[in-house]
């Protein structure tokens, strides 16, 4: 069957209409074998197509095709639209600024939370191992806010980056809050409160930006099963993501205690399931979030946008690995094991710190995840399927009243 084109509105230079499964904009009078731009055959696709058509066509020149009616004036929509393009654009810009402002407020609160007591009376700024992940989160949210403000296709990229980051860090902050709830030496302070409110603001801004209407001409977002050359990398991506999620739970920190008498003992710390109940819930939320984002990213189309969502989730997981290495480099004190400095001196105690095999397994899966993300990010854009030329009547004029068949 031929893919026929129906032209709905014409202007001085361009015309807008519908082909098989898409809406498109064509140059007036040019062959219709390929539209200048196309959008998915959805209400959102029609809205984006009309916005683009109205922006490039001369004001007041738009008329319905095949009808002797007055031109469509500026700010007027085609049938089916309830608000003028100017109103829609204004509303969209307001949403962009609101989303970016929420991210900005969240980052400011997060920065403020670096200095007061966070957990156990210590601030994040006073411990490099704890400071690094939070600085990474704040930097990524800041970059997302800038991309959102730039608008266009960058808006969706910034929204996806911030959304992936917010989904995964929810569990990390929940684990910290769960640790603070137990009270005692791990009681939370003002720094934790500021950080939690900052996360909430960033998450709200991320969701708002994600829900904003995409820019005119943007590729339609769909979920599709990987096929052909995409299948192998997609399987590797899912396996790597599940590996990262599973390897997040075991203990990463290893400590060996040796006395002057030659006695030694090795301890491991950091098992996710040895924490208080709410902290365990936070760690489980992290693992579930990583697995969910990886699966969604594998099916997301355009593939590059799936890679951005995945990058947002991978950033905090990479920051956790860097934090673990920094903390190992700082060494350990006898007080961590309930041994006073006097007792440590009497015993001639020496403590060496390292990481467990589970940590290196985690790093291996994380590298595979990052490689998969890079593959998705630089995957060439698939070529658009050309439309079949519209049928011609006896005079060689395109049949403008033909419906898609």
Buried (B, 14 or more C-beta within 10 A) or exposed (E): EEBBBBBBBBBBEBBBBBBBEBBBBBEEEEEBEBBBBBBBBEEBBBBBBBBBBBEEBEEBEBBBBEEEEEBBEEEBBBEEBEEBBEEBBEEBEEBBEBBBBBBBBBBBBBBBBBBBBBBEEEBBBEBBBBBBBBBBBBEBBBBBBBBBBBBEBBBBBBBBBBBBBBBBBBBBBBBBBBBBBBEEEBBBBBBBBBBBBBBBBBBBBBBBBBEBBBBBBBBBBEEEEBEEEBEEBBEBBBBBBBBBBBBBBBBBBBBBBBBEEEEEEEBBBBBBEEBBEBBBBBBBBBBBBBBBBBBBBBBBBBBBBBBBBBBBBBBBBBBBBEBBBBBBEEEBEBEEBEBEEEEBEEBEBEBBBEBBEBBEBBBBBBBBBBBBBEBBBEBEEEEEEEBBBBEEEEEEEBBBEBEBE
